[in-house]
């Protein structure tokens, strides 16, 4: 079942997701689905993962948070 529909059925008013600054495809996808960027958790992946992560030639450092009002 669609996560947005489940959240609505449970009475939630907002749904939030997070992805990496380097996740270009995911950032585009979420925005196409109606999510808006609400914040950035700087160095999230640097703090929580012992090894550097690279995606799309970009170091994965920050968590980009997006939300959508239901």
N, CA and C of each residue as an Amber inpcrd file, in Angstrom:
protein
   210
   0.8460000  -1.1870000   0.0000000   0.0000000   0.0000000   0.0000000
   0.8860000   1.2430000   0.0000000   0.4330000   2.2770000  -0.6200000
   1.1470000   3.5340000  -0.7320000   1.3370000   4.1640000   0.6460000
   2.5790000   4.5700000   0.9490000   2.8940000   5.1250000   2.2710000
   2.0640000   6.3780000   2.5770000   1.8240000   7.1910000   1.5690000
   1.0330000   8.4100000   1.7860000  -0.4000000   8.0560000   2.1480000
  -0.9740000   7.0840000   1.4660000  -2.3440000   6.6630000   1.7670000
  -2.4460000   6.0490000   3.1590000  -1.4540000   5.2750000   3.5490000
  -1.4400000   4.6870000   4.8970000  -1.3790000   5.8010000   5.9420000
  -0.5020000   6.7680000   5.7270000  -0.3760000   7.8860000   6.6800000
  -1.6900000   8.6530000   6.7920000  -2.3280000   8.9090000   5.6520000
  -3.6180000   9.6110000   5.6730000  -4.6610000   8.8090000   6.4350000
  -4.6960000   7.4840000   6.2040000  -5.7050000   6.6440000   6.8520000
  -5.5120000   6.5820000   8.3650000  -4.2910000   6.8290000   8.8240000
  -4.0010000   6.8200000  10.2590000  -4.1440000   8.2060000  10.8810000
  -4.5250000   9.1990000  10.0600000  -4.7780000  10.5270000  10.5860000
  -3.5750000  11.4450000  10.6470000  -2.4630000  11.0460000  10.0590000
  -1.2930000  11.9200000  10.0520000  -1.5620000  13.1200000   9.1610000
  -0.9760000  14.2430000   9.5210000  -1.1580000  15.4610000   8.7330000
   0.0590000  15.7930000   7.8810000   1.2150000  15.2160000   8.2320000
   2.4550000  15.4820000   7.5080000   3.2490000  14.1890000   7.3900000
   3.9260000  14.0330000   6.2740000   4.8380000  12.8970000   6.1070000
   6.2040000  13.4810000   5.7680000   7.2540000  12.8960000   6.3500000
   8.6050000  13.4020000   6.1510000   9.4980000  12.2770000   5.6470000
  10.4050000  12.6230000   4.7330000  11.4090000  11.6770000   4.2430000
  12.7630000  12.3660000   4.2920000  13.8050000  11.5700000   4.2200000
  15.1520000  12.1190000   4.1720000  15.9910000  11.3350000   3.1910000
  16.8810000  12.0170000   2.5070000  17.7970000  11.3780000   1.5780000
  19.0980000  12.1720000   1.5450000  20.0760000  11.6210000   0.8940000
  21.3960000  12.2630000   0.8730000  21.4640000  13.4020000  -0.1330000
  22.3430000  14.3400000   0.1420000  22.5870000  15.4520000  -0.7790000
  23.0390000  14.9510000  -2.1510000  23.6300000  13.7750000  -2.1980000
  24.1580000  13.2130000  -3.4390000  23.1350000  12.3650000  -4.1990000
  21.9640000  12.1870000  -3.6260000  20.9270000  11.3390000  -4.2250000
  20.0650000  12.1490000  -5.1950000  20.6460000  12.4790000  -6.3180000
  20.0120000  13.3780000  -7.2830000  18.6650000  12.8300000  -7.7650000
  18.6280000  11.5560000  -8.1280000  17.3870000  10.9550000  -8.6110000
  16.2910000  10.9360000  -7.5540000  16.6570000  10.6150000  -6.3160000
  15.6820000  10.5660000  -5.2320000  15.1440000  11.9560000  -4.9180000
  16.0190000  12.9580000  -4.9260000  15.5740000  14.3280000  -4.6680000
  14.5670000  14.7800000  -5.7230000  14.8370000  14.4600000  -6.9770000
  13.9050000  14.8190000  -8.0500000  12.5880000  14.0680000  -7.8810000
  12.6700000  12.7710000  -7.5780000  11.4690000  11.9500000  -7.4130000
  10.5640000  12.4950000  -6.3050000  11.1380000  12.7360000  -5.1340000
  10.3270000  13.2230000  -4.0130000   9.6650000  14.5600000  -4.3370000
  10.3900000  15.4550000  -4.9990000   9.8060000  16.7460000  -5.3380000
   8.6940000  16.5970000  -6.3700000   8.8550000  15.6720000  -7.3130000
   7.7880000  15.4090000  -8.2850000   6.5460000  14.8470000  -7.6080000
   6.7420000  14.1840000  -6.4720000   5.6260000  13.6150000  -5.7040000
   4.9960000  14.6360000  -4.7500000   5.4840000  15.8600000  -4.7640000
   4.8780000  16.9060000  -3.9470000   5.5900000  17.2360000  -2.6510000
   6.7290000  16.6080000  -2.3870000   7.4900000  16.9160000  -1.1760000
   8.2680000  18.2020000  -1.3820000   8.4470000  18.9540000  -0.2870000
   9.2180000  20.1920000  -0.2990000  10.3880000  20.0500000   0.6660000
  11.5240000  20.6210000   0.2990000  12.6960000  20.5820000   1.1780000
  12.4170000  21.4430000   2.4050000  12.6230000  20.8470000   3.5770000
  12.3470000  21.5570000   4.8300000  13.5890000  21.7880000   5.6770000
  14.6730000  21.1110000   5.3310000  15.8820000  21.3160000   6.1150000
  17.0200000  20.4290000   5.6620000  18.1880000  20.7090000   6.2100000
  19.3890000  19.9460000   5.9170000  20.0750000  19.6260000   7.2360000
  20.3400000  18.3490000   7.4730000  21.0990000  17.9180000   8.6500000
  22.5450000  17.7740000   8.1910000  23.3240000  18.8260000   8.4080000
  24.6890000  18.8730000   7.9060000  25.5530000  17.7790000   8.5200000
  26.3460000  17.1460000   7.6720000  27.2930000  16.0860000   8.0380000
  26.6390000  14.8520000   8.6610000  25.3610000  14.6330000   8.4120000
  24.6510000  13.4750000   8.9660000  25.3690000  12.1740000   8.6220000
  25.7030000  11.9730000   7.3590000  26.3070000  10.7140000   6.9350000
  27.7600000  10.6030000   7.3740000  28.4370000  11.7170000   7.5350000
  29.8080000  11.7160000   8.0400000  29.8160000  11.2720000   9.5020000
  28.8190000  11.7400000  10.2590000  28.7310000  11.3950000  11.6890000
  28.3030000   9.9470000  11.9150000  27.4520000   9.4130000  11.0410000
  26.8180000   8.1180000  11.3100000  27.3790000   6.9330000  10.5340000
  28.2820000   7.1670000   9.5940000  28.8710000   6.0780000   8.8230000
  30.3900000   6.1940000   8.8860000  31.0730000   5.0890000   9.2220000
  32.5230000   5.1590000   9.4210000  33.3200000   5.4010000   8.1400000
  32.7900000   4.9970000   6.9840000  33.5090000   5.1730000   5.7290000
  32.8040000   6.2050000   4.8550000  33.5760000   6.9100000   4.0530000
  32.9970000   7.8820000   3.1360000  32.1090000   7.1710000   2.1140000
  31.0210000   7.8090000   1.7550000  30.0870000   7.2850000   0.7630000
  30.0600000   8.2730000  -0.4010000  30.1510000   7.7500000  -1.6160000
  30.0430000   8.5880000  -2.8040000  28.9200000   8.0670000  -3.6790000
  28.1600000   8.9770000  -4.2370000  27.0440000   8.6450000  -5.1140000
  26.9980000   9.7170000  -6.2000000  26.8850000   9.2960000  -7.4370000
  26.8610000  10.2420000  -8.5540000  28.1000000  11.1410000  -8.5790000
  29.2250000  10.6300000  -8.0820000  30.4530000  11.4050000  -8.0540000
  30.4930000  12.4910000  -6.9910000  29.5370000  12.4570000  -6.0720000
  29.4150000  13.4690000  -5.0120000  29.5200000  12.7750000  -3.6610000
  30.2820000  13.3540000  -2.7300000  30.3440000  12.7580000  -1.4070000
  29.0020000  12.9330000  -0.6970000  28.5150000  11.8520000  -0.1580000
  27.2720000  11.8340000   0.6140000  27.6150000  12.3560000   2.0080000
  27.2160000  13.5780000   2.2940000  27.5350000  14.1920000   3.5840000
  26.2870000  14.5670000   4.3680000  25.3630000  15.2500000   3.7050000
  24.2270000  15.8610000   4.3990000  22.9210000  15.1100000   4.1420000
  22.0700000  15.0710000   5.1530000  20.7190000  14.5220000   5.0140000
  19.8000000  15.6710000   4.6090000  19.1560000  15.5310000   3.4670000
  18.1840000  16.5260000   3.0150000  16.8110000  16.0240000   3.4490000
  16.1190000  16.8120000   4.2310000  14.7970000  16.4290000   4.7360000
  13.7250000  17.1040000   3.9000000  12.7080000  16.3230000   3.5500000
  11.5850000  16.8290000   2.7700000  10.3010000  16.4210000   3.4590000
   9.2580000  17.2280000   3.3040000   7.9760000  16.8720000   3.8990000
   6.8340000  17.2450000   2.9570000   5.7060000  16.6480000   3.2400000
   4.4930000  16.9150000   2.4620000   3.3110000  16.9580000   3.4190000
   2.5300000  18.0110000   3.3270000   1.3030000  18.0750000   4.1140000
   0.2680000  17.1660000   3.4760000  -0.4280000  16.4420000   4.3340000
  -1.4460000  15.5150000   3.8440000  -2.8000000  16.1540000   3.9720000
